[in-house]
Amino acid sequence: MFFSWIFIEFSNLPISISAVTQIEEEYLSKVSGIINAFALATVPITSFIVGIIIEYISTRMLFGLFGIITSIIFLLQIFNKYLDKLNY
């Protein structure tokens, strides 16, 4: 679980920095508001989905599964050509 957190932090920081540098200053607050609203809206949906999944598999397996998925997503970002074009 600790390594998943590190993967998330290392992928989140360059994306956040590039968003701040790429978006014009007058639109930055609007874009940040939309992203934050979307992130907060996904919390109850994700809680509902995880609640259904937890009925069928153990909590330990669920954390392991999410750790593996997070690691795969992080590793796939290494090959993302769009991220190479961003200046951060």
N, C-alpha and C positions, 0 to 999 in steps of 0.2 A: 504494500500500500504506500509505503514511503517513496518508492521509486516512481509510482504513478504520479504522486504529487510533484516530484522533481521534473518528470516529463511534461506535465501540464505547465509548470512555471517556465521552463525553458522554451516552450512553444508559445506561451501567452505573451511574454515580454516582447519579442521581436514584432509580433503582430500588433500589439498595442502601440509600440513606438512608431511603426510604419503607418498606422492609422492616424496618429497625431500629426505626423509629418506630411502625409499625403492629402488629408482633408483640409479644405480652406478653413481659416479661423472662424469665419462667420457662420459656418455650418457645423462646426465641431460639437457644439452643445446639442444641436438637434439630432445629429447622428448618434452621439453618446446616449441621449435620452431614448431613442428608438432601440438601440442595442440593449440598454438596461431594462426597458419595458419588456422586450422579447425574452430576455433572460429570466426576469421575474415571472413572466407568464408561463414559462415552461416548468416551473417548480411544482405546481399542483398536478400537471399532466404527468410529469416524471414520477411523482409520488404515487399516483394511481397505477401507473404501469409497473413500478417496482413492487407495489403492494400485491398485484396479481401474480407477478413472477415469484415472489417470496412464498406464495402458497404451494408452489410446486418444487422449488429447490431450496437448499439450506442457505442461510445467511453467509456462511463461510464460502460456499461455492459462488454466490452472487458477487461478493467482493473480489474473489479471484477472477471471475469472468470479466468484471468491469476493469480490473487491473490489466488483464490481457488485452481487452479492447482498446483501452487508453494507450497502451504501449504500441499496439499495431497502428493506431491513428498517428501517433508521434513519429513512428518510423516511416510511414507513408509520406509525411510532410517533408522528409528529406529529399524525396524525388519530385516534389511539387515545383514545377518550373516557374509558376507565377511568383512564388515566394523568393526565388532567386532574383527576380526583376525589381523587387521592392528595395528601396534605399532606407536603411535604418541604422 
